[in-house]
Amino acid sequence: MRAEEFYQQFFQLSDPVELQRLMEITELQHLRKGELVCREGERRSKVTFLLHGLLRGYFLDANGRDITDCFAFQCGAPAMACLALGEPSSITIEAIAESDVLNLPIQAVLDLLEQRPEHYRVYSEFLLKALRTHWEVKTIMYQYPALQRYQWFLRAYPGLSEQVSGKHIASFLGMTQVTLSRLRRTLREEQQEQKDE
């Protein structure tokens, strides 16, 4: 997807002058697998959106273990680790597959919001979607048993189980890799039994 199409589709921008101004300050970036978008604690000067690929957000727990917090896999997903623009990142974000992102200076976004208050609606929609996703994940993690958490993951993140390591999925779902392997085996056996009937 080209940057202009991105702005038209996700920001609902149609003013040619506004689009041209954004195009002039937009940076398209290719990330190799393992390359970081940002580190925990870093203050970013850019807002980053995923165009293509797969990103993972993670933090280190008190014991130094890597805990997967989120995945970004859909075009338009913001690769941001804080709610307010310019705040320090609460997580590290890395590419876990070859990825393309769009970077826009935060100041340009703030200027756009100040000059065109109607764009606050788009910004608010991004924030609400992020909060909704955050609370859905929290609810699933604390209220569902392991099997239901994994089944939810398969529905909510279609195709990711083949692209993401079991280690990262298990960490995201709050279980061990052994538990995840057992659940996968159980589901495969159930599917095989259904086919055999």
Residue, then its C-alpha position, 0 to 999 in steps of 0.5 A: m500500500r502506498a502512503e497516499e492510499f494509507y492516509q486516505q483509507f485510515f485517516q480519511l484524508s482527501d484534501p490534496v494539499e493536506l495529503q501532499r504535505l504529509m507525503e513530503i514528511t512521510e518516511l517509509q521504512h523496511l524492517r528486517k526480522g529482529e529489527l526494533v521499532c523502539r525500545e522500552g523507555e525510549r521517547r519516540s519522535k515519530v508515529t509508526f504504522l504497520l503497512h505490511g509484516l508482523l510486529r511484536g511488543y514485549f517487556l521484561d518481567a522482574n526476573g528478566r523474562d521476555i513477556t509478549d504483550c501484543f502483536a501487530f499484523q494488520c495494515g494500519a496498526p499503530a506501532m505505539a507503546c503509549l497512549a499519549l504521543g511523545e511519552p516514553s515507550s512502555i514496551t519494546i517493539e520488534a519486527i518478527a518478520e520482514s515488515d514495512v512501516l510508515n513513519l510520521p513525525i509526532q509534531a506533524v500529527l499534533d499540528l494536523l490535529e490542532q489545525r483540523p480538529e475534525h481529525y481528533r475523531v480519527y485519533s480518538e477511534f485509534l485510541l478506543k480501538a487500542l483500549r478495546t483490544h487491551w481490555e479484551v486481552k485482559t479479560i481473556m487472560y484472567q477469565y478463560p482457562a488455557l484451552q479457551r485462551y488459545q482458541w480465542f488467539l486462533r480466532a482473533y489472530p488468524g494465521l499467526s499461529e503458523q508465523v509466530s514462534g510457540k514461545h511468543i504465543a505461549s508468553f502472550l497467552g500466559m502459559t508455558q510452551v509445554t502447555l501450549s504444545r499439549l493444547r495444540r496436540t489436543l486440538r489436532e487429535e480432536q480435529q482428526e477424530q472429527k474427520d474420521e467420523 
